[in-house]
């Protein structure tokens, strides 16, 4: 069918025809690749591709001679070919001015020749092209044109085949889903007949998922019933054999004694009369049959129970005739139950007793439940009191068809009630005295006491509540108890008090309670559930906590002093090396070999300073981590191989790891540093000789450590054990403090274990230590365990890095003048065009002025006004296609949010590191924009 006149990329019918093939953005397929290869070979061109045209892009499904990519509609000549009836043949593209300006002619791949045939659906819609390309002018023979058109039809044939296969797969999947998820059991069997033509067995050909649940038999396909149940009853085979022979379906309920079940079965013949195949649909009705038998047994039991009870039980219909009576009637009336049934109420009780009960009977027949005490004269002449109940019974139509009678002899109970009444009066007097004592304790106790209902509404408070918090009883009652807890602690209070809902007491819950004046008091509560109420007992510990806080502050000041001194000492040492080296470098007569030595010294010292800063940030939990999911077993094996060079030949390193992979999400580099720090400490503790063991436990909880709460996890526990001298008990509480070390001066900074605990805490875990003098030391590092990563992520991580490219237009956002000038100079030396702005607000204004100018934004994080992180978030929303790279030596925001999603360059950075990160960020966006011809002042903005 010819194409509709004209080609409209956004025509809804054309786009619907394209979408019906579900071909866009699919992985490469060999069938299409082969057609493209045949087109290139047949036409003798170096390039060919199969292109599908969407509303606003060209997408290449298969390509020969260049990479698959998506292009705008205006690139190339495919849309022109789709408007052409037959083949579009352009021998020399540079010969025609309008075509010579096309981006694929002036730029890569520098086309000179194009020949394309439209891909047309059976309904006549052009959805793409098959084209051949060359970088040299040329033409095609008639035979080559014929082959190219035939291959275009082959593309459409492949598309139609692909759709038909997808439809067939969906149909088969629907049928299999119905078969698999059918709740009833289903199977197809092949009957086996004896020489006498009697069915003796059957073989299972197919079963559904419910079959095993309905029968208890598993893995039956291909095997016979007698393989599983040799004693299966013959009548089952006879029934199914008859279905196979006659073709008449059957429906029945029957017991399978060999399986211990009852079944509701529907069987019918399938696949014709000669194949002896029967389809069986069945439901296990064992429970229903058991319920029926149990119901029958219960009815008999209820008769026995009713007869055994001393209570008078009967049913009377609307004609006031007894339809049921239990054996107690013989005791109450002198007549057996059989003699009572069939008689009227008047006949049994007499006219006088009936008249007394008539109003109550009328109300019961009107649907009202009646309870009354009547005098009853027994056959021996004794008058007793009966507590009688009339309960109406409604029939299927909802109308009252009679009422039940239940009568209890309460004469003895009435006598006991009179006796209890006198005793109650005496007890009330005693209770009143005890209540006065309890009220004195309630009033005078210094403990805060509060009573609430199960909804948390305050029912009572004692005077100590008002004395401590200033709230009067009238201001408190009826309000929610949590209203008196400070806002920041209310959620924690709800969690801590949740066991009360399970009738479990709660002890030692410390909360900040709000006073009437707006101040806060620390109160330690114990709450006990009892009789549907919550009883709270609180102890005001405000002064105690203030004293403890004062002690902690003094300890913090001491630690800060030690930290400040240590940092100053180490940085002064590093600055001394840098300053001395710089002074020597200023000498004009300095030899080149010495100049290189001093430059290396400065570079090494900067690295040492960066490492010291990283250790301080790790201890403060402010380092910007780069977490990723990795197999910790593989990483530990790699680290163990490396530790031999760290610990020396006289220390034996052994590992004890699970066989299966275990995964964590953490910064791999920081994890490796933490393990090496612990190994170095172990080496020094063993004086260079002994044993070091790395052991891993997985799927375990994290216990409480140093007073911090534990967690259920799951966690992995990495245990590093040595055979050294152990750690003295007084030092165990200080080993994680910054600059604390037991080594000689000059042999340790005291920051190794500080880095370990900072890394563990920031990664969501913790570290524990156990040691005994002479018995060695074990450090246990806990990290949260996660599921295995997706294969795509692992493959992406394994891709090799590409060489950085030049020619990017980069917007630099840096408030520090020195760093800004230095950064723009580095970028210019790398061949890029930087534009420097001194704030996030200035950067946004620059982007508004020239929105399409920049390939990457490179921003500092910590700046006055809007920070770099907020800038990146805003650009992520307003300009999602513009990559953002952040840089910082420290940021609490980045430290808390390791999943921010932006590339990060840590200060100090090298030119090579900066170039690589900028390239990787720009690569995700696409090729860079052409640099402006005049780049003077590129660093000014």
GIJOKA-V349516 format. One record per residue. N is the residue number from 1. PSI is psi in whole degrees, 0 to 359 (none if undefined). Layout:
# GIJOKA-V349516
n->N psi->PSI
n->N psi->PSI
This chain:
# GIJOKA-V349516
n->1 psi->132
n->2 psi->157
n->3 psi->149
n->4 psi->148
n->5 psi->135
n->6 psi->163
n->7 psi->117
n->8 psi->109
n->9 psi->325
n->10 psi->12
n->11 psi->122
n->12 psi->323
n->13 psi->321
n->14 psi->316
n->15 psi->323
n->16 psi->321
n->17 psi->320
n->18 psi->314
n->19 psi->332
n->20 psi->334
n->21 psi->348
n->22 psi->48
n->23 psi->336
n->24 psi->142
n->25 psi->34
n->26 psi->157
n->27 psi->165
n->28 psi->146
n->29 psi->133
n->30 psi->324
n->31 psi->317
n->32 psi->321
n->33 psi->319
n->34 psi->321
n->35 psi->318
n->36 psi->318
n->37 psi->318
n->38 psi->323
n->39 psi->315
n->40 psi->317
n->41 psi->317
n->42 psi->325
n->43 psi->355
n->44 psi->30
n->45 psi->153
n->46 psi->344
n->47 psi->146
n->48 psi->150
n->49 psi->158
n->50 psi->119
n->51 psi->139
n->52 psi->137
n->53 psi->118
n->54 psi->193
n->55 psi->324
n->56 psi->21
n->57 psi->161
n->58 psi->128
n->59 psi->124
n->60 psi->119
n->61 psi->317
n->62 psi->140
n->63 psi->144
n->64 psi->129
n->65 psi->352
n->66 psi->167
n->67 psi->149
n->68 psi->138
n->69 psi->168
n->70 psi->145
n->71 psi->156
n->72 psi->162
n->73 psi->326
n->74 psi->347
n->75 psi->137
n->76 psi->195
n->77 psi->14
n->78 psi->320
n->79 psi->326
n->80 psi->321
n->81 psi->327
n->82 psi->340
n->83 psi->355
n->84 psi->134
n->85 psi->113
n->86 psi->233
n->87 psi->140
n->88 psi->115
n->89 psi->116
n->90 psi->94
n->91 psi->318
n->92 psi->105
n->93 psi->333
n->94 psi->348
n->95 psi->344
n->96 psi->118
n->97 psi->319
n->98 psi->328
n->99 psi->332
n->100 psi->338
n->101 psi->358
n->102 psi->147
n->103 psi->331
n->104 psi->351
n->105 psi->314
n->106 psi->331
n->107 psi->191
n->108 psi->137
n->109 psi->24
n->110 psi->59
n->111 psi->145
n->112 psi->338
n->113 psi->141
n->114 psi->134
n->115 psi->124
n->116 psi->147
n->117 psi->133
n->118 psi->144
n->119 psi->114
n->120 psi->132
n->121 psi->165
n->122 psi->335
n->123 psi->2
n->124 psi->15
n->125 psi->127
n->126 psi->122
n->127 psi->355
n->128 psi->194
n->129 psi->157
n->130 psi->119
n->131 psi->156
n->132 psi->146
n->133 psi->155
n->134 psi->155
n->135 psi->1
n->136 psi->148
n->137 psi->146
n->138 psi->181
n->139 psi->180
n->140 psi->146
n->141 psi->166
n->142 psi->322
n->143 psi->320
n->144 psi->322
n->145 psi->317
n->146 psi->315
n->147 psi->318
n->148 psi->319
n->149 psi->320
n->150 psi->320
n->151 psi->327
n->152 psi->318
n->153 psi->327
n->154 psi->324
n->155 psi->314
n->156 psi->324
n->157 psi->318
n->158 psi->321
n->159 psi->315
n->160 psi->318
n->161 psi->319
n->162 psi->318
n->163 psi->318
n->164 psi->320
n->165 psi->319
n->166 psi->319
n->167 psi->318
n->168 psi->319
n->169 psi->320
n->170 psi->320
n->171 psi->313
n->172 psi->323
n->173 psi->321
n->174 psi->316
n->175 psi->319
n->176 psi->326
n->177 psi->316
n->178 psi->317
n->179 psi->320
n->180 psi->324
n->181 psi->8
n->182 psi->126
n->183 psi->326
n->184 psi->153
n->185 psi->145
n->186 psi->139
n->187 psi->158
n->188 psi->126
n->189 psi->157
n->190 psi->118
n->191 psi->144
n->192 psi->122
n->193 psi->149
n->194 psi->177
n->195 psi->333
n->196 psi->11
n->197 psi->37
n->198 psi->135
n->199 psi->125
n->200 psi->347
n->201 psi->173
n->202 psi->153
n->203 psi->136
n->204 psi->124
n->205 psi->326
n->206 psi->141
n->207 psi->157
n->208 psi->178
n->209 psi->331
n->210 psi->350
n->211 psi->311
n->212 psi->321
n->213 psi->326
n->214 psi->336
n->215 psi->336
n->216 psi->4
n->217 psi->135
n->218 psi->155
n->219 psi->54
n->220 psi->342
n->221 psi->129
n->222 psi->351
n->223 psi->165
n->224 psi->164
n->225 psi->321
n->226 psi->343
n->227 psi->324
n->228 psi->317
n->229 psi->86
n->230 psi->330
n->231 psi->20
n->232 psi->137
n->233 psi->140
n->234 psi->330
n->235 psi->336
n->236 psi->316
n->237 psi->323
n->238 psi->316
n->239 psi->311
n->240 psi->326
n->241 psi->321
n->242 psi->320
n->243 psi->317
n->244 psi->321
n->245 psi->318
n->246 psi->336
n->247 psi->4
n->248 psi->124
n->249 psi->156
n->250 psi->152
n->251 psi->124
n->252 psi->164
n->253 psi->132
n->254 psi->153
n->255 psi->136
n->256 psi->92
n->257 psi->325
n->258 psi->335
n->259 psi->351
n->260 psi->33
n->261 psi->159
n->262 psi->144
n->263 psi->145
n->264 psi->115
n->265 psi->138
n->266 psi->117
n->267 psi->140
n->268 psi->156
n->269 psi->145
n->270 psi->161
n->271 psi->26
n->272 psi->168
n->273 psi->342
n->274 psi->347
n->275 psi->354
n->276 psi->43
n->277 psi->139
n->278 psi->132
n->279 psi->132
n->280 psi->119
n->281 psi->125
n->282 psi->156
n->283 psi->138
n->284 psi->112
n->285 psi->24
n->286 psi->315
n->287 psi->321
n->288 psi->316
n->289 psi->322
n->290 psi->321
n->291 psi->320
n->292 psi->316
n->293 psi->322
n->294 psi->321
n->295 psi->318
n->296 psi->318
n->297 psi->323
n->298 psi->323
n->299 psi->319
n->300 psi->321
n->301 psi->320
n->302 psi->322
n->303 psi->316
n->304 psi->317
n->305 psi->314
n->306 psi->321
n->307 psi->331
n->308 psi->343
n->309 psi->143
n->310 psi->3
n->311 psi->142
n->312 psi->120
n->313 psi->131
n->314 psi->163
n->315 psi->131
n->316 psi->129
n->317 psi->183
n->318 psi->340
n->319 psi->9
n->320 psi->36
n->321 psi->135
n->322 psi->124
n->323 psi->340
n->324 psi->143
n->325 psi->142
n->326 psi->178
n->327 psi->341
n->328 psi->341
n->329 psi->330
n->330 psi->324
n->331 psi->321
n->332 psi->328
n->333 psi->347
n->334 psi->7
n->335 psi->143
n->336 psi->166
n->337 psi->321
n->338 psi->326
n->339 psi->334
n->340 psi->317
n->341 psi->130
n->342 psi->346
n->343 psi->161
n->344 psi->165
n->345 psi->318
n->346 psi->317
n->347 psi->322
n->348 psi->314
n->349 psi->338
n->350 psi->156
n->351 psi->320
n->352 psi->312
n->353 psi->325
n->354 psi->318
n->355 psi->325
n->356 psi->325
n->357 psi->352
n->358 psi->311
n->359 psi->320
n->360 psi->322
n->361 psi->319
n->362 psi->320
n->363 psi->323
n->364 psi->318
n->365 psi->342
n->366 psi->358
n->367 psi->10
n->368 psi->138
n->369 psi->131
n->370 psi->138
n->371 psi->128
n->372 psi->152
n->373 psi->123
n->374 psi->152
n->375 psi->142
n->376 psi->127
n->377 psi->119
n->378 psi->166
n->379 psi->333
n->380 psi->3
n->381 psi->354
n->382 psi->134
n->383 psi->127
n->384 psi->166
n->385 psi->131
n->386 psi->125
n->387 psi->109
n->388 psi->138
n->389 psi->135
n->390 psi->119
n->391 psi->115
n->392 psi->147
n->393 psi->134
n->394 psi->140
n->395 psi->183
n->396 psi->333
n->397 psi->1
n->398 psi->357
n->399 psi->148
n->400 psi->122
n->401 psi->9
n->402 psi->191
n->403 psi->151
n->404 psi->150
n->405 psi->128
n->406 psi->120
n->407 psi->127
n->408 psi->138
n->409 psi->110
n->410 psi->20
n->411 psi->316
n->412 psi->322
n->413 psi->322
n->414 psi->323
n->415 psi->319
n->416 psi->324
n->417 psi->319
n->418 psi->321
n->419 psi->319
n->420 psi->328
n->421 psi->318
n->422 psi->321
n->423 psi->327
n->424 psi->319
n->425 psi->321
n->426 psi->320
n->427 psi->325
n->428 psi->323
n->429 psi->320
n->430 psi->319
n->431 psi->321
n->432 psi->319
n->433 psi->318
n->434 psi->325
n->435 psi->322
n->436 psi->320
n->437 psi->316
n->438 psi->321
n->439 psi->324
n->440 psi->318
n->441 psi->317
n->442 psi->319
n->443 psi->321
n->444 psi->347
n->445 psi->137
n->446 psi->350
n->447 psi->136
n->448 psi->128
n->449 psi->136
n->450 psi->137
n->451 psi->130
n->452 psi->160
n->453 psi->182
n->454 psi->347
n->455 psi->0
n->456 psi->9
n->457 psi->132
n->458 psi->128
n->459 psi->331
n->460 psi->148
n->461 psi->153
n->462 psi->170
n->463 psi->330
n->464 psi->329
n->465 psi->311
n->466 psi->321
n->467 psi->321
n->468 psi->319
n->469 psi->346
n->470 psi->358
n->471 psi->127
n->472 psi->166
n->473 psi->319
n->474 psi->327
n->475 psi->347
n->476 psi->315
n->477 psi->139
n->478 psi->343
n->479 psi->160
n->480 psi->137
n->481 psi->326
n->482 psi->347
n->483 psi->336
n->484 psi->7
n->485 psi->138
n->486 psi->141
n->487 psi->313
n->488 psi->341
n->489 psi->5
n->490 psi->318
n->491 psi->318
n->492 psi->323
n->493 psi->319
n->494 psi->317
n->495 psi->317
n->496 psi->329
n->497 psi->359
n->498 psi->326
n->499 psi->339
n->500 psi->328
n->501 psi->341
n->502 psi->18
n->503 psi->37
n->504 psi->139
n->505 psi->155
n->506 psi->130
n->507 psi->148
n->508 psi->52
n->509 psi->114
n->510 psi->125
n->511 psi->152
n->512 psi->113
n->513 psi->138
n->514 psi->130
n->515 psi->170
n->516 psi->330
n->517 psi->357
n->518 psi->355
n->519 psi->177
n->520 psi->141
n->521 psi->136
n->522 psi->123
n->523 psi->132
n->524 psi->116
n->525 psi->144
n->526 psi->127
n->527 psi->132
n->528 psi->126
n->529 psi->135
n->530 psi->129
n->531 psi->41
n->532 psi->6
n->533 psi->162
n->534 psi->126
n->535 psi->116
n->536 psi->137
n->537 psi->118
n->538 psi->144
n->539 psi->123
n->540 psi->113
n->541 psi->26
n->542 psi->310
n->543 psi->323
n->544 psi->315
n->545 psi->325
n->546 psi->320
n->547 psi->319
n->548 psi->320
n->549 psi->321
n->550 psi->320
n->551 psi->317
n->552 psi->321
n->553 psi->320
n->554 psi->322
n->555 psi->322
n->556 psi->318
n->557 psi->321
n->558 psi->317
n->559 psi->321
n->560 psi->321
n->561 psi->316
n->562 psi->317
n->563 psi->315
n->564 psi->315
n->565 psi->317
n->566 psi->316
n->567 psi->314
n->568 psi->316
n->569 psi->309
n->570 psi->319
n->571 psi->326
n->572 psi->321
n->573 psi->314
n->574 psi->319
n->575 psi->327
n->576 psi->315
n->577 psi->315
n->578 psi->314
n->579 psi->316
n->580 psi->316
n->581 psi->319
n->582 psi->318
n->583 psi->318
n->584 psi->322
n->585 psi->336
n->586 psi->345
n->587 psi->126
n->588 psi->335
n->589 psi->15
n->590 psi->132
n->591 psi->149
n->592 psi->322
n->593 psi->318
n->594 psi->325
n->595 psi->315
n->596 psi->321
n->597 psi->317
n->598 psi->323
n->599 psi->319
n->600 psi->321
n->601 psi->318
n->602 psi->315
n->603 psi->316
n->604 psi->321
n->605 psi->322
n->606 psi->318
n->607 psi->318
n->608 psi->321
n->609 psi->319
n->610 psi->321
n->611 psi->319
n->612 psi->318
n->613 psi->318
n->614 psi->321
n->615 psi->320
n->616 psi->317
n->617 psi->323
n->618 psi->316
n->619 psi->320
n->620 psi->356
n->621 psi->41
n->622 psi->8
n->623 psi->146
n->624 psi->101
n->625 psi->159
n->626 psi->77
n->627 psi->148
n->628 psi->158
n->629 psi->125
n->630 psi->159
n->631 psi->111
n->632 psi->334
n->633 psi->313
n->634 psi->318
n->635 psi->320
n->636 psi->322
n->637 psi->319
n->638 psi->317
n->639 psi->322
n->640 psi->320
n->641 psi->325
n->642 psi->334
n->643 psi->338
n->644 psi->320
n->645 psi->338
n->646 psi->317
n->647 psi->337
n->648 psi->164
n->649 psi->338
n->650 psi->359
n->651 psi->123
n->652 psi->119
n->653 psi->123
n->654 psi->153
n->655 psi->148
n->656 psi->97
n->657 psi->154
n->658 psi->158
n->659 psi->324
n->660 psi->152
n->661 psi->148
n->662 psi->135
n->663 psi->143
n->664 psi->163
n->665 psi->106
n->666 psi->174
n->667 psi->113
n->668 psi->318
n->669 psi->315
n->670 psi->325
n->671 psi->316
n->672 psi->318
n->673 psi->318
n->674 psi->316
n->675 psi->319
n->676 psi->319
n->677 psi->315
n->678 psi->323
n->679 psi->321
n->680 psi->318
n->681 psi->319
n->682 psi->320
n->683 psi->314
n->684 psi->325
n->685 psi->331
n->686 psi->3
n->687 psi->37
n->688 psi->5
n->689 psi->130
n->690 psi->209
n->691 psi->139
n->692 psi->125
n->693 psi->131
n->694 psi->118
n->695 psi->140
n->696 psi->127
n->697 psi->140
n->698 psi->167
n->699 psi->43
n->700 psi->156
n->701 psi->165
n->702 psi->120
n->703 psi->166
n->704 psi->136
n->705 psi->126
n->706 psi->41
n->707 psi->355
n->708 psi->146
n->709 psi->148
n->710 psi->189
n->711 psi->150
n->712 psi->329
n->713 psi->209
n->714 psi->151
n->715 psi->158
n->716 psi->145
n->717 psi->112
n->718 psi->114
n->719 psi->124
n->720 psi->108
n->721 psi->138
n->722 psi->170
n->723 psi->32
n->724 psi->197
n->725 psi->347
n->726 psi->170
n->727 psi->130
n->728 psi->145
n->729 psi->319
n->730 psi->334
n->731 psi->344
n->732 psi->325
n->733 psi->354
n->734 psi->354
n->735 psi->338
n->736 psi->2
n->737 psi->145
n->738 psi->138
n->739 psi->8
n->740 psi->125
n->741 psi->148
n->742 psi->3
n->743 psi->166
n->744 psi->160
n->745 psi->133
n->746 psi->354
n->747 psi->5
n->748 psi->143
n->749 psi->342
n->750 psi->16
n->751 psi->355
n->752 psi->304
n->753 psi->335
n->754 psi->320
n->755 psi->320
n->756 psi->311
n->757 psi->326
n->758 psi->316
n->759 psi->316
n->760 psi->313
n->761 psi->317
n->762 psi->336
n->763 psi->3
n->764 psi->15
n->765 psi->211
n->766 psi->175
n->767 psi->138
n->768 psi->158
n->769 psi->139
n->770 psi->132
n->771 psi->153
n->772 psi->137
n->773 psi->125
n->774 psi->354
n->775 psi->8
n->776 psi->180
n->777 psi->143
n->778 psi->119
n->779 psi->132
n->780 psi->113
n->781 psi->119
n->782 psi->128
n->783 psi->143
n->784 psi->134
n->785 psi->141
n->786 psi->171
n->787 psi->165
n->788 psi->143
n->789 psi->161
n->790 psi->150
n->791 psi->326
n->792 psi->321
n->793 psi->319
n->794 psi->320
n->795 psi->323
n->796 psi->320
n->797 psi->333
n->798 psi->354
n->799 psi->136
n->800 psi->152
n->801 psi->143
n->802 psi->163
n->803 psi->135
n->804 psi->146
n->805 psi->168
n->806 psi->174
n->807 psi->23
n->808 psi->144
n->809 psi->115
n->810 psi->128
n->811 psi->113
n->812 psi->128
n->813 psi->106
n->814 psi->122
n->815 psi->338
n->816 psi->122
n->817 psi->316
n->818 psi->314
n->819 psi->322
n->820 psi->314
n->821 psi->317
n->822 psi->319
n->823 psi->315
n->824 psi->326
n->825 psi->317
n->826 psi->315
n->827 psi->322
n->828 psi->319
n->829 psi->333
n->830 psi->358
n->831 psi->15
n->832 psi->172
n->833 psi->94
n->834 psi->147
n->835 psi->119
n->836 psi->123
n->837 psi->151
n->838 psi->7
n->839 psi->163
n->840 psi->323
n->841 psi->320
n->842 psi->324
n->843 psi->318
n->844 psi->321
n->845 psi->319
n->846 psi->320
n->847 psi->324
n->848 psi->327
n->849 psi->314
n->850 psi->79
n->851 psi->331
n->852 psi->17
n->853 psi->328
n->854 psi->145
n->855 psi->328
n->856 psi->147
n->857 psi->126
n->858 psi->109
n->859 psi->141
n->860 psi->157
n->861 psi->310
n->862 psi->108
n->863 psi->156
n->864 psi->151
n->865 psi->225
n->866 psi->128
n->867 psi->171
n->868 psi->325
n->869 psi->317
n->870 psi->322
n->871 psi->315
n->872 psi->318
n->873 psi->317
n->874 psi->317
n->875 psi->328
n->876 psi->329
n->877 psi->313
n->878 psi->330
n->879 psi->70
n->880 psi->340
n->881 psi->356
n->882 psi->112
n->883 psi->147
n->884 psi->129
n->885 psi->128
n->886 psi->152
n->887 psi->140
n->888 psi->148
n->889 psi->342
n->890 psi->135
n->891 psi->122
n->892 psi->333
n->893 psi->312
n->894 psi->326
n->895 psi->325
n->896 psi->330
n->897 psi->85
n->898 psi->352
n->899 psi->34
n->900 psi->336
n->901 psi->5
n->902 psi->149
n->903 psi->146
n->904 psi->132
n->905 psi->120
n->906 psi->136
n->907 psi->142
n->908 psi->145
n->909 psi->156
n->910 psi->166
n->911 psi->322
n->912 psi->318
n->913 psi->316
n->914 psi->317
n->915 psi->318
n->916 psi->314
n->917 psi->318
n->918 psi->321
n->919 psi->314
n->920 psi->322
n->921 psi->316
n->922 psi->330
n->923 psi->327
n->924 psi->340
n->925 psi->326
n->926 psi->187
n->927 psi->146
n->928 psi->156
n->929 psi->150
n->930 psi->137
n->931 psi->147
n->932 psi->150
n->933 psi->315
n->934 psi->110
n->935 psi->8
n->936 psi->139
n->937 psi->20
n->938 psi->335
n->939 psi->2
n->940 psi->138
n->941 psi->none
